[in-house]
Amino acid sequence: MTQSMHRSHRVAGALVGSAVGDALGAPFEFGPPGQLTARFPVPARGARTEMCGGGSLGWAPGEFTDDTQMALLVATSLVDNAGPDLADVFARFTRWADANPPDIGNQTRAVLSSGRPWDVAAAEHFARSGHAAGNGGLMRTTPAAIWFSRAGTEATMDGARRISALTHGDPSAGEGAAILHELMRVALEGGDPLDAVEPALALVAEEHRDRWATVLDPAWTPADATESNGAVWPTLGQAMWALRTGRDFAEVLRLVVDLGGDTDTVACVAGGLAGAVFGMGGIPSRWASALHGRVPGHGEKLWRLADLQQLAAALDGAAQQSYDPGVIPRIGPAEVLPGIWAANLDGARYSEQDFAVISLCRLGEPFEHELQRMAYVADNEHNSDLDVVLADVLEDMAALRAEGHRLLVHCHGGASRTGLVLRAWLMRTEGMAADEATAHVAARWPHLGLWNASFTAALDRLAVQSPGADRP
Ligand SMILES: [Mg+2]
């Protein structure tokens, strides 16, 4: 985690991180505490990961739930309309609810199926029931938090309140969404969201401030919660407690899922914030790569990691990149090291399907391979979290090799990023020095590219950290 991390890494990390939390927590929803760690006492980096699917609703491994489905409806509405159109967001929600999504919050369903106009439905439900402080407005905030972040504190807090109020008439739920928007704005700018709590609380409507200040106090722990984490206050309180307590993205998410209860939603909120703080490269690739899901009532489009990354960039005002690698001559696969093959993008795409593919570039259309990890490395000198990504890739490779998989490492050209990982693998497994590993790979893979000085620097740091002792 560095201050110099490019904003785009944080933006992608926020949207992908929230969806990862949602999918990771979904199998454990409404369960007792401690389930994730009981089932996975150590990181599960082989073919079967902590993205295990199941639960009472029978999710597929890596499948996201209503939290992300609703977030995608907000996101696509913002992008399609180039700004907030609340009636349109509500119409998208209603179409979704009418399609009977497998998971939908009680308050959300009641409001969206009431048949009342968008601008009165939630308020009328709240006036009637007196209950509307569930976490259903908070869980879908990430896209709008990205969208409004560039407009500043007041604009983003106001936008949060208005979108929350579409389904949650209790203003306290809106204040929670407003706080979360502001914390996300600060995190996306490279600041510490923990430092942003107090100034954000000062902007909360007075009658709601104390209750929010209580759950966001640095001394608050989940044991202090006075209601279940289906309510809005402990949801944000638990997410912030995990962010204060966890050392990296994976630990933050493990902490919240292990709290039990509304695990998908609390992990979704924590994952959005942690993704903004630790960046896209801080999200374990075994989790991000498994992400997928559809949005009921809105076509058959299957949303996957690359779609979420593109959408995140669009929400932040970046030009939509339609990624088409064009026609490139196929290189590989060739076995460069024992059990480790190398290729360029097309060589990997059309390779035998039993390869476990380690992808180090954007893909355009996804591969058909069953086992694929997509790591976030750019072919330039701006990977602020290169050490973290490299460690993650090497650990996964070791676990997959231990299970007997043939590994296929590739990037777009098969030269620089592929070469980085092959060289690092040799240093790790054979205890080679960096230049020894470079010579070894160069003799067996003529496509090796050495133009990224930051990659060589990362190898030097790797040599300092694990001089051959840390063998998988
Ligand atoms: Mg859910």
Residues whose N, C-alpha, C, O or C-beta is under 5 A from the ligand:
A	BS01	MG	T65 D66 D67 D103 D264
